[in-house]
Amino acid sequence: MPSTYTILWRLLRGQRLRYAFALGCLAFAILLAYAVPLVGGVTLDHALGGKPAVASSPLLAAILRLLGGADFLRAHLWLAPVAMVALSALAGGFNYLKGWQVSLASDGIARRLKNELYEHINHLPARHLDRVDTGDLVQRCTSDVETTRQFLAVQVTEIGQAVILAATALPLLLALDAPMTLVSFSLVGPLVAYGYVYFRRVRHAFKAVDEAEGALTGVIQENLTGIRVVRAFARQEHEIARFAGPNAAFRDRNLRLLRLMSWYWSISDFVALSQLGLVLLVGARSIAHGTLSVGVLFTFLAYLGIMLWPVRQMGRILTELGKTTVAVGRIHEILSVPREPEPPDNPFLTAAPLGGALTVRDLRFGHAADRHALDGISFEVRPGETLAILGPSGAGKSTLMHLLLRLYDYEQGSIRLDGRELSSLPRAWVRRQLGVVLQEPFLFARTLRDNLRLGRGDAPDHEIEEAARAACIHDTITSFPDGYGTLIGERGITLSGGQRQRVALARAILKRPPILLLDDALSAVDGETEALILDALRQRRGQATTLVIAHRLSTLAHADRVIVLDHGRVIQSGTHAELSVQEGLYRRLWEIQTSVQTDLQRELRAT
């Protein structure tokens, strides 16, 4: 991993000229700020104290000449405060330009970084996203980016100010009085050394705070997502108690960070004030012996005040640098994860439209190295056919759908679309050819129309309504006060489970894909609605190759062919009529479901 400073330098790409201009403005502001005490020192020594110009230091003598000489300045004392105010105002103008440019640059970097993170996360492999905590990921994309932005907005120029002050103060003070310069800098070294030790400790402390905050965010996010389950099981008190643990850990780690900061501020304040006291003590003694003038001591004290504030601010700078080191590292961890691998661009493979032929040969895949979810399955589907897939939980049905969507890449075997190897095709192109209703349909907190247009943003309203009718959701939508403009809650929480499934099905149908994948897409609808949807799908037969996963055999009976999976293998294959009389899992399930349905109908008739 590159160093934090290398990453920060890369982040400045496109904004370096703004920072260079800001540092230039800062340098002018500092030089003007240094000129203010010189005017005051000259006035004290020569206009009020009557000190001859030849006895002054070369620097003060030069300032005196710029002000018109001792006699002129004595006759026009108003000139000194006016000059000091003018210089301060001009320095303030340069500081404004500095802040303006740095704000534009840091906000631009933060915006670009958030866009890069969001775009990169959208292309991360599914295996990686399966392992990460959502709350921690949100923390990195928001809080850590904001920490980086604040450092770039404030601390970069603070560091530049400290460097410029150190580079300009020493020659200026030496030009005034060399022995007093040594006294003025005597305690700066120990303060800087202590700041370095503090930086090393605060960096580890902030990493612990950031990780604790990420864990806390994860608990909140998980609880809010599953709030209905929590209430359904009356687990509010348990969840509140579970939240208390990460909350207390965050508090304890944050208090440790605050203790470190308070120690630094206390010690740095003591050293800074001791430095002022030492200069005042030595300066007063030198004035008493006639080796130092009042004006020079005034200038020294003013310069020391200008210098000591940034030195004291080193604590805040080091704190923010420690935070930024951790934040940048956490951001880089995301950006350094390789994206989903893409095959070399081959326009020839994607030029012809997909007809819908699907061939699977000896397909093997496992989420874990020691266990295969799919273990050598093979089947073929002709264009426009409907293939039903049945099997117990864990048989590999949903895994097969994920492989067809290229959410995961298969290890062995072959999947071909119209004779084209799936792994050689671009993921985005493949996903545009497939319409899918996943086992857990996801809807966005937008209008129903926006959710339906997810796969086809330019679909006209009449086609949206046609797809909704095919999925038996049109009448439900029109019963809402805002119809298709109804805004649904997060994850479609304001809809029932069956309504969500039907909206997801309509969304897939509206896309008009060559291949339609239905992963237990009718599990939450009632039998009457299921019959209507299946009838609509039968009327569309031939328009798309359809793969249907279901546990209710009534959903599978209309398929052209059925395959039965168990432990990642195909154990039966044939039509519904063939399998219902053939000894095996399909027949046993058919008999069980038929028996249950017959008993239920008998009881209803008796009632």
C-alpha positions as CSV (number, residue, x, y, z in Angstrom):
1,M,0.0,0.0,0.0
2,P,1.4,3.4,-0.9
3,S,2.1,5.9,2.0
4,T,-0.6,8.3,3.2
5,Y,1.3,11.2,1.8
6,T,1.5,9.6,-1.7
7,I,-2.2,9.0,-1.6
8,L,-2.9,12.6,-0.5
9,W,-0.6,13.9,-3.3
10,R,-2.6,11.9,-5.8
11,L,-5.9,13.3,-4.4
12,L,-4.6,16.8,-5.2
13,R,-4.7,15.9,-8.9
14,G,-6.4,18.7,-10.8
15,Q,-6.4,21.1,-7.8
16,R,-2.6,21.6,-7.3
17,L,-2.6,25.0,-8.9
18,R,-5.3,26.2,-6.5
19,Y,-3.2,25.0,-3.6
20,A,-0.1,26.7,-5.0
21,F,-2.0,30.0,-5.4
22,A,-3.3,29.6,-1.9
23,L,0.2,29.0,-0.4
24,G,1.4,32.1,-2.4
25,C,-1.4,34.2,-0.8
26,L,-0.5,32.7,2.6
27,A,3.2,33.7,2.2
28,F,2.2,37.3,1.3
29,A,-0.2,37.4,4.3
30,I,2.6,36.2,6.7
31,L,5.1,38.7,5.4
32,L,2.6,41.5,5.8
33,A,1.8,40.2,9.3
34,Y,5.5,40.3,10.1
35,A,5.7,43.9,8.9
36,V,3.1,45.1,11.5
37,P,5.4,44.6,14.6
38,L,8.3,46.2,12.8
39,V,6.3,49.4,12.4
40,G,5.5,49.3,16.1
41,G,9.1,48.6,17.1
42,V,10.4,51.5,14.9
43,T,7.8,53.9,16.4
44,L,8.7,52.9,20.0
45,D,12.5,53.2,19.5
46,H,12.8,56.2,17.2
47,A,9.6,58.3,17.2
48,L,8.9,58.0,20.9
49,G,12.2,56.8,22.5
50,G,14.5,59.1,20.5
51,K,16.9,56.3,19.7
52,P,19.3,57.3,16.8
53,A,18.8,55.5,13.6
54,V,22.5,54.4,13.4
55,A,22.1,52.4,16.6
56,S,19.2,50.4,15.2
57,S,19.4,47.1,13.5
58,P,19.6,47.2,9.6
59,L,16.1,45.8,9.4
60,L,14.5,48.5,11.7
61,A,16.6,51.2,10.0
62,A,15.2,50.2,6.6
63,I,11.6,50.3,7.9
64,L,12.3,53.7,9.4
65,R,13.5,55.1,6.0
66,L,10.3,53.7,4.4
67,L,8.2,55.7,7.0
68,G,10.0,58.9,6.2
69,G,12.7,59.0,9.0
70,A,12.5,59.6,12.7
71,D,11.7,63.3,12.6
72,F,8.9,62.8,10.1
73,L,7.5,59.9,12.0
74,R,7.6,61.9,15.3
75,A,5.8,64.7,13.6
76,H,3.2,62.4,12.1
77,L,2.6,59.7,14.7
78,W,-0.8,58.9,13.2
79,L,1.1,57.4,10.3
80,A,2.2,54.3,12.4
81,P,-1.2,53.0,13.4
82,V,-2.6,53.7,10.0
83,A,0.2,51.7,8.4
84,M,-0.3,48.9,10.9
85,V,-4.1,48.8,10.2
86,A,-3.5,48.9,6.4
87,L,-0.9,46.1,6.5
88,S,-3.3,44.0,8.7
89,A,-6.2,44.6,6.3
90,L,-4.0,43.7,3.3
91,A,-2.9,40.5,5.1
92,G,-6.6,39.7,5.8
93,G,-7.3,40.1,2.0
94,F,-4.6,37.6,1.1
95,N,-5.9,35.2,3.8
96,Y,-9.4,35.5,2.3
97,L,-8.1,34.6,-1.1
98,K,-6.2,31.7,0.4
99,G,-9.3,30.3,2.2
100,W,-11.5,30.8,-0.9
101,Q,-9.1,28.8,-3.1
102,V,-8.5,26.0,-0.6
103,S,-12.3,25.6,0.0
104,L,-12.9,25.3,-3.7
105,A,-10.1,22.8,-4.1
106,S,-11.0,20.6,-1.0
107,D,-14.7,20.5,-1.9
108,G,-13.9,19.5,-5.4
109,I,-11.6,16.7,-4.2
110,A,-14.2,15.4,-1.8
111,R,-16.9,15.4,-4.5
112,R,-14.6,13.6,-6.9
113,L,-13.6,11.1,-4.2
114,K,-17.2,10.3,-3.3
115,N,-18.0,9.8,-7.0
116,E,-15.0,7.5,-7.4
117,L,-15.9,5.5,-4.3
118,Y,-19.6,5.1,-5.3
119,E,-18.6,4.2,-8.9
120,H,-16.0,1.7,-7.7
121,I,-18.3,0.0,-5.2
122,N,-20.8,-0.5,-8.0
123,H,-18.2,-2.6,-9.8
124,L,-16.8,-4.6,-6.9
125,P,-17.0,-8.4,-7.0
126,A,-20.0,-9.9,-5.3
127,R,-17.7,-12.1,-3.2
128,H,-16.2,-9.0,-1.7
129,L,-19.5,-7.3,-1.0
130,D,-20.7,-10.6,0.7
131,R,-18.0,-10.2,3.3
132,V,-18.1,-6.4,4.1
133,D,-20.3,-4.8,6.7
134,T,-22.7,-2.3,5.2
135,G,-22.4,0.2,8.1
136,D,-18.6,0.2,7.9
137,L,-18.8,0.8,4.1
138,V,-21.1,3.7,4.6
139,Q,-18.8,5.1,7.3
140,R,-15.8,5.0,4.9
141,C,-17.8,6.7,2.1
142,T,-19.1,9.5,4.3
143,S,-17.3,10.2,7.6
144,D,-13.8,9.2,6.3
145,V,-14.2,11.3,3.2
146,E,-15.3,14.2,5.3
147,T,-12.3,13.8,7.6
148,T,-10.0,13.9,4.5
149,R,-11.9,17.0,3.2
150,Q,-11.4,18.9,6.5
151,F,-7.7,18.1,6.5
152,L,-7.3,19.3,2.9
153,A,-9.4,22.4,3.7
154,V,-7.7,23.5,6.9
155,Q,-4.6,21.5,7.9
156,V,-2.7,21.6,4.6
157,T,-2.5,25.4,4.8
158,E,-1.8,25.2,8.5
159,I,1.2,23.0,7.7
160,G,2.2,25.4,5.0
161,Q,1.9,28.3,7.4
162,A,4.1,26.6,10.0
163,V,6.7,25.9,7.3
164,I,6.6,29.5,6.0
165,L,6.8,30.9,9.5
166,A,9.8,28.8,10.4
167,A,11.5,29.7,7.1
168,T,10.9,33.5,7.5
169,A,11.0,34.0,11.2
170,L,14.5,32.9,11.9
171,P,16.3,35.3,9.4
172,L,14.0,38.2,10.6
173,L,14.8,37.6,14.2
174,L,18.5,37.1,13.6
175,A,18.5,40.4,11.7
176,L,17.1,42.0,14.9
177,D,19.2,40.4,17.6
178,A,21.0,37.0,17.5
179,P,21.2,36.2,21.2
180,M,17.5,36.9,21.7
181,T,16.7,34.7,18.7
182,L,18.3,31.8,20.5
183,V,16.3,32.5,23.6
184,S,13.1,32.8,21.5
185,F,13.6,29.3,19.9
186,S,14.9,27.5,23.0
187,L,11.7,25.7,23.8
188,V,10.4,25.2,20.3
189,G,12.5,22.0,19.7
190,P,11.1,20.1,22.8
191,L,7.6,21.1,21.8
192,V,8.0,19.8,18.3
193,A,9.5,16.5,19.7
194,Y,6.6,16.1,22.1
195,G,4.2,16.7,19.2
196,Y,5.8,13.9,17.2
197,V,5.3,11.4,20.1
198,Y,1.7,12.7,20.4
199,F,1.1,12.1,16.7
200,R,2.1,8.5,16.9
201,R,-0.2,7.8,19.8
202,V,-3.2,9.8,18.5
203,R,-3.1,8.0,15.1
204,H,-3.7,4.6,16.8
205,A,-6.3,6.1,19.1
206,F,-8.3,7.6,16.2
207,K,-8.2,4.3,14.3
208,A,-9.8,2.6,17.3
209,V,-12.4,5.4,17.4
210,D,-13.2,5.1,13.7
211,E,-13.6,1.4,13.8
212,A,-15.8,1.7,16.8
213,E,-18.0,4.3,15.0
214,G,-18.2,1.9,12.0
215,A,-19.4,-0.9,14.2
216,L,-21.9,1.4,15.8
217,T,-23.2,2.5,12.4
218,G,-23.5,-1.1,11.4
219,V,-25.7,-2.0,14.3
220,I,-28.0,1.1,13.7
221,Q,-28.2,0.3,10.0
222,E,-29.0,-3.4,10.6
223,N,-31.6,-2.6,13.3
224,L,-33.4,0.0,11.1
225,T,-33.5,-2.3,8.1
226,G,-35.0,-5.1,10.2
227,I,-37.2,-2.9,12.4
228,R,-40.4,-4.9,11.5
229,V,-38.8,-8.2,12.5
230,V,-37.5,-6.6,15.8
231,R,-41.0,-5.4,16.7
232,A,-42.7,-8.6,15.5
233,F,-40.6,-10.6,18.0
234,A,-40.9,-7.9,20.7
235,R,-37.1,-7.6,20.7
236,Q,-36.8,-3.9,21.2
237,E,-35.2,-4.2,24.7
238,H,-32.8,-6.8,23.5
239,E,-31.7,-4.7,20.5
240,I,-31.4,-1.6,22.8
241,A,-29.1,-3.7,25.1
242,R,-27.1,-4.9,22.1
243,F,-26.7,-1.3,20.9
244,A,-25.4,-0.3,24.3
245,G,-22.2,-2.4,23.8
246,P,-20.9,-0.8,20.7
247,N,-22.1,2.6,21.9
248,A,-20.0,2.2,25.2
249,A,-17.0,1.0,23.2
250,F,-17.2,4.1,21.0
251,R,-17.5,6.4,24.1
252,D,-14.5,4.8,25.8
253,R,-12.3,5.0,22.8
254,N,-13.4,8.6,22.1
255,L,-12.7,9.5,25.7
256,R,-9.2,8.0,25.4
257,L,-8.6,10.2,22.3
258,L,-9.9,13.3,24.2
259,R,-7.6,12.6,27.1
260,L,-4.6,12.4,24.7
261,M,-5.7,15.8,23.2
262,S,-6.2,17.4,26.6
263,W,-2.7,16.3,27.7
264,Y,-1.2,17.8,24.6
265,W,-3.0,21.1,24.9
266,S,-2.1,21.5,28.6
267,I,1.6,20.7,28.0
268,S,1.8,22.8,24.8
269,D,0.1,25.8,26.5
270,F,2.5,25.5,29.5
271,V,5.6,25.4,27.2
272,A,4.3,28.3,25.0
273,L,3.6,30.6,27.9
274,S,6.9,29.6,29.5
275,Q,8.6,30.6,26.2
276,L,6.9,34.1,26.4
277,G,7.9,34.5,30.0
278,L,11.5,33.5,29.3
279,V,11.8,36.0,26.4
280,L,10.3,38.7,28.6
281,L,12.6,37.9,31.5
282,V,15.8,37.9,29.4
283,G,14.6,40.9,27.3
284,A,14.0,43.0,30.4
285,R,17.4,42.1,31.8
286,S,19.0,43.1,28.4
287,I,17.1,46.4,28.4
288,A,18.3,47.1,32.0
289,H,21.9,46.5,30.8
290,G,21.4,48.6,27.7
291,T,22.0,45.8,25.2
292,L,18.4,45.7,23.9
293,S,15.9,48.4,23.1
294,V,12.2,48.4,24.0
295,G,11.2,48.4,20.3
296,V,13.2,45.3,19.6
297,L,11.8,43.5,22.6
298,F,8.3,44.5,21.5
299,T,9.0,43.1,18.0
300,F,10.4,39.9,19.5
301,L,7.3,39.4,21.7
302,A,5.0,40.1,18.7
303,Y,6.9,37.7,16.5
304,L,6.9,35.1,19.2
305,G,3.1,35.5,19.5
306,I,2.7,35.0,15.8
307,M,4.9,31.9,15.8
308,L,3.7,30.2,19.0
309,W,0.1,30.0,17.8
310,P,0.9,27.8,14.9
311,V,3.2,25.8,17.1
312,R,0.5,25.3,19.6
313,Q,-1.8,24.4,16.7
314,M,0.5,21.6,15.9
315,G,-1.5,19.5,18.3
316,R,-4.7,20.0,16.2
317,I,-2.7,19.5,13.0
318,L,-1.2,16.3,14.3
319,T,-4.6,15.1,15.6
320,E,-6.2,15.8,12.1
321,L,-3.2,14.2,10.4
322,G,-3.6,11.1,12.5
323,K,-7.3,11.0,11.7
324,T,-6.6,11.6,8.0
325,T,-3.9,8.8,8.0
326,V,-6.5,6.4,9.2
327,A,-9.3,7.7,7.0
328,V,-7.2,7.7,3.8
329,G,-6.1,4.2,4.6
330,R,-9.6,3.0,5.0
331,I,-10.7,4.7,1.8
332,H,-7.7,3.2,-0.1
333,E,-8.7,-0.2,1.1
334,I,-11.9,0.1,-0.9
335,L,-10.3,1.6,-4.0
336,S,-7.6,-1.0,-4.0
337,V,-10.0,-3.9,-4.2
338,P,-9.9,-5.2,-7.8
339,R,-13.1,-4.7,-9.8
340,E,-15.1,-7.5,-11.4
341,P,-12.7,-8.8,-14.1
342,E,-13.8,-8.0,-17.6
343,P,-12.8,-10.0,-20.8
344,P,-11.0,-8.1,-23.6
345,D,-13.3,-6.0,-25.7
346,N,-14.6,-8.1,-28.6
347,P,-17.4,-6.2,-30.6
348,F,-17.9,-9.3,-32.7
349,L,-19.3,-11.3,-29.8
350,T,-21.9,-8.6,-28.9
351,A,-22.8,-7.4,-32.4
352,A,-25.5,-9.9,-33.0
353,P,-28.6,-9.8,-30.8
354,L,-29.2,-12.6,-28.4
355,G,-31.6,-15.2,-29.5
356,G,-32.1,-16.9,-26.2
357,A,-30.4,-20.3,-26.6
358,L,-28.8,-21.5,-23.4
359,T,-26.4,-24.4,-23.0
360,V,-24.8,-25.5,-19.7
361,R,-22.2,-28.2,-19.7
362,D,-20.5,-29.8,-16.6
363,L,-20.8,-26.6,-14.6
364,R,-19.0,-26.5,-11.2
365,F,-18.9,-23.7,-8.7
366,G,-18.5,-23.3,-4.9
367,H,-18.7,-20.4,-2.5
368,A,-16.3,-22.3,-0.3
369,A,-13.2,-24.1,-1.5
370,D,-14.1,-27.4,0.1
371,R,-17.8,-27.5,-1.0
372,H,-19.5,-27.2,-4.4
373,A,-22.8,-25.5,-4.7
374,L,-23.0,-26.8,-8.3
375,D,-21.3,-30.1,-9.1
376,G,-21.2,-30.8,-12.8
377,I,-24.7,-29.9,-13.9
378,S,-25.7,-29.9,-17.6
379,F,-28.8,-28.9,-19.5
380,E,-29.9,-27.1,-22.6
381,V,-32.7,-24.6,-23.3
382,R,-33.8,-23.7,-26.8
383,P,-34.9,-20.1,-27.7
384,G,-38.3,-19.3,-26.4
385,E,-38.6,-22.4,-24.2
386,T,-39.5,-22.4,-20.5
387,L,-37.3,-24.5,-18.2
388,A,-38.5,-25.1,-14.6
389,I,-35.9,-25.8,-11.9
390,L,-36.9,-27.6,-8.7
391,G,-34.9,-28.7,-5.7
392,P,-34.7,-28.5,-1.9
393,S,-33.1,-25.5,-0.2
394,G,-29.3,-25.5,-0.8
395,A,-29.6,-27.5,-4.0
396,G,-27.9,-24.7,-6.0
397,K,-30.9,-23.1,-7.8
398,S,-30.2,-19.5,-6.9
399,T,-26.5,-20.0,-7.3
400,L,-27.2,-21.0,-10.9
401,M,-29.1,-17.7,-11.4
402,H,-26.2,-15.7,-9.9
403,L,-23.8,-17.4,-12.3
404,L,-26.0,-16.6,-15.3
405,L,-26.0,-12.9,-14.2
406,R,-22.2,-13.1,-13.8
407,L,-22.5,-12.0,-10.2
408,Y,-20.0,-14.8,-9.7
409,D,-17.7,-16.5,-12.2
410,Y,-17.8,-20.3,-12.5
411,E,-14.6,-22.3,-12.0
412,Q,-15.1,-25.2,-14.3
413,G,-17.5,-26.1,-17.1
414,S,-19.3,-24.0,-19.6
415,I,-22.2,-21.7,-20.0
416,R,-23.0,-20.6,-23.5
417,L,-25.5,-18.0,-24.8
418,D,-26.2,-18.6,-28.5
419,G,-22.9,-20.5,-28.6
420,R,-21.0,-17.6,-27.0
421,E,-19.1,-18.5,-23.8
422,L,-20.6,-16.5,-21.0
423,S,-17.2,-15.7,-19.4
424,S,-16.0,-14.1,-22.6
425,L,-18.9,-11.6,-22.7
426,P,-18.9,-8.2,-21.0
427,R,-20.9,-8.3,-17.7
428,A,-22.9,-5.2,-18.5
429,W,-24.0,-6.6,-21.9
430,V,-25.0,-9.9,-20.4
431,R,-27.1,-8.2,-17.7
432,R,-28.8,-6.1,-20.3
433,Q,-29.9,-9.3,-22.0
434,L,-31.4,-10.8,-18.9
435,G,-34.6,-9.9,-17.0
436,V,-34.5,-11.2,-13.5
437,V,-36.8,-11.4,-10.4
438,L,-34.6,-12.4,-7.5
439,Q,-35.7,-14.5,-4.5
440,E,-35.8,-11.3,-2.4
441,P,-37.0,-8.6,-4.7
442,F,-35.5,-5.1,-4.0
443,L,-37.4,-1.9,-4.7
444,F,-36.0,1.6,-4.4
445,A,-37.6,4.4,-2.3
446,R,-38.9,6.0,-5.5
447,T,-42.2,6.1,-7.4
448,L,-43.6,2.8,-8.7
449,R,-43.1,4.2,-12.2
450,D,-39.4,4.8,-11.6
451,N,-39.0,1.3,-10.1
452,L,-40.7,-0.3,-13.1
453,R,-38.5,1.7,-15.5
454,L,-35.3,0.5,-13.9
455,G,-34.5,-1.8,-16.7
456,R,-35.9,0.4,-19.5
457,G,-35.7,4.0,-18.7
458,D,-37.4,5.1,-22.0
459,A,-40.4,2.8,-21.7
460,P,-43.7,4.6,-22.5
461,D,-46.6,4.6,-20.0
462,H,-48.8,2.2,-22.0
463,E,-46.0,-0.4,-22.1
464,I,-45.6,0.1,-18.3
465,E,-49.3,-0.6,-17.8
466,E,-49.2,-3.6,-20.1
467,A,-46.3,-5.2,-18.1
468,A,-48.1,-4.4,-14.8
469,R,-51.2,-6.2,-16.1
470,A,-49.2,-9.2,-17.1
471,A,-47.9,-9.3,-13.5
472,C,-51.4,-8.7,-12.1
473,I,-50.3,-5.5,-10.3
474,H,-52.0,-2.9,-12.5
475,D,-55.3,-2.8,-10.6
476,T,-53.5,-2.6,-7.2
477,I,-51.4,0.3,-8.4
478,T,-54.3,2.2,-9.8
479,S,-56.1,1.8,-6.5
480,F,-53.4,4.0,-4.8
481,P,-54.2,7.7,-4.6
482,D,-51.2,8.6,-6.8
483,G,-51.3,5.5,-9.0
484,Y,-48.0,4.9,-10.7
485,G,-46.6,8.1,-9.1
486,T,-47.0,6.5,-5.7
487,L,-43.8,6.9,-3.7
488,I,-42.9,3.6,-1.9
489,G,-40.8,3.4,1.2
490,E,-37.2,2.1,1.5
491,R,-36.9,-1.4,0.0
492,G,-40.6,-1.2,-0.9
493,I,-41.6,-1.4,2.8
494,T,-45.0,0.2,2.2
495,L,-46.0,-2.7,-0.1
496,S,-46.9,-6.3,0.9
497,G,-44.5,-9.2,0.0
498,G,-46.8,-10.3,-2.9
499,Q,-47.0,-6.7,-4.2
500,R,-43.3,-6.3,-4.2
501,Q,-42.9,-9.6,-6.1
502,R,-45.4,-8.6,-8.7
503,V,-43.8,-5.1,-9.2
504,A,-40.4,-6.9,-9.6
505,L,-42.0,-9.3,-12.1
506,A,-43.5,-6.4,-14.1
507,R,-40.2,-4.7,-14.1
508,A,-38.5,-7.7,-15.6
509,I,-41.3,-8.2,-18.2
510,L,-41.1,-4.5,-19.2
511,K,-37.4,-4.9,-20.0
512,R,-38.3,-7.3,-22.9
513,P,-35.2,-9.5,-22.4
514,P,-34.2,-12.4,-24.6
515,I,-33.9,-14.5,-21.3
516,L,-36.1,-14.2,-18.3
517,L,-35.0,-15.5,-14.9
518,L,-37.6,-16.0,-12.2
519,D,-36.1,-17.1,-8.9
520,D,-39.1,-18.2,-6.7
521,A,-40.9,-15.1,-8.0
522,L,-44.4,-16.1,-7.1
523,S,-43.8,-17.5,-3.6
524,A,-45.6,-14.6,-1.9
525,V,-48.7,-14.4,-4.1
526,D,-51.9,-16.3,-3.5
527,G,-53.1,-19.2,-5.7
528,E,-55.6,-17.2,-7.7
529,T,-53.1,-14.4,-8.5
530,E,-50.5,-17.1,-9.3
531,A,-52.9,-18.7,-11.9
532,L,-53.5,-15.3,-13.5
533,I,-49.8,-14.5,-13.8
534,L,-49.0,-18.0,-15.1
535,D,-51.7,-17.6,-17.7
536,A,-50.2,-14.2,-18.8
537,L,-46.7,-15.8,-19.0
538,R,-48.1,-18.7,-21.1
539,Q,-49.5,-16.1,-23.5
540,R,-46.0,-14.6,-23.8
541,R,-44.4,-18.0,-24.4
542,G,-41.9,-17.9,-27.2
543,Q,-41.1,-14.2,-26.7
544,A,-38.3,-15.0,-24.2
545,T,-36.4,-18.0,-22.9
546,T,-37.6,-18.4,-19.4
547,L,-36.0,-20.2,-16.4
548,V,-38.4,-20.6,-13.5
549,I,-37.4,-21.6,-10.0
550,A,-40.3,-22.5,-7.7
551,H,-41.2,-24.8,-4.8
552,R,-45.0,-25.0,-5.7
553,L,-45.3,-27.5,-8.5
554,S,-48.3,-25.8,-9.9
555,T,-45.9,-23.0,-10.9
556,L,-43.8,-25.5,-12.8
557,A,-46.5,-27.5,-14.5
558,H,-46.7,-25.2,-17.5
559,A,-43.0,-25.4,-18.3
560,D,-41.7,-27.2,-21.4
561,R,-39.2,-29.1,-19.3
562,V,-38.3,-29.5,-15.7
563,I,-35.0,-30.4,-14.1
564,V,-34.6,-31.4,-10.5
565,L,-31.5,-30.4,-8.5
566,D,-30.1,-32.0,-5.4
567,H,-26.7,-31.3,-3.8
568,G,-25.7,-29.4,-6.9
569,R,-26.5,-32.2,-9.3
570,V,-29.3,-32.8,-11.8
571,I,-31.1,-35.9,-10.6
572,Q,-34.1,-35.8,-12.8
573,S,-35.1,-34.2,-16.1
574,G,-38.3,-34.3,-18.2
575,T,-41.7,-32.8,-18.7
576,H,-44.2,-32.4,-15.8
577,A,-46.2,-35.3,-17.2
578,E,-43.2,-37.6,-17.3
579,L,-41.8,-36.7,-13.9
580,S,-45.1,-36.9,-12.1
581,V,-45.3,-40.7,-12.9
582,Q,-41.6,-41.4,-12.6
583,E,-40.2,-42.6,-9.3
584,G,-38.2,-39.8,-7.6
585,L,-38.2,-36.5,-5.8
586,Y,-40.5,-34.8,-8.2
587,R,-43.2,-37.4,-7.9
588,R,-43.0,-37.4,-4.1
589,L,-43.4,-33.7,-3.9
590,W,-46.2,-33.8,-6.4
591,E,-48.1,-36.4,-4.4
592,I,-47.6,-34.4,-1.2
593,Q,-48.7,-31.1,-2.6
594,T,-51.7,-32.7,-4.5
595,S,-52.8,-34.5,-1.3
596,V,-52.6,-31.4,0.8
597,Q,-54.6,-29.4,-1.8
598,T,-57.2,-32.2,-2.1
599,D,-57.6,-32.4,1.7
600,L,-58.0,-28.6,1.9
601,Q,-60.6,-28.5,-0.8
602,R,-62.5,-31.4,0.9
603,E,-62.5,-29.5,4.2
604,L,-63.7,-26.3,2.4
605,R,-66.6,-28.1,0.8
606,A,-67.5,-29.7,4.1
607,T,-67.5,-26.3,5.7
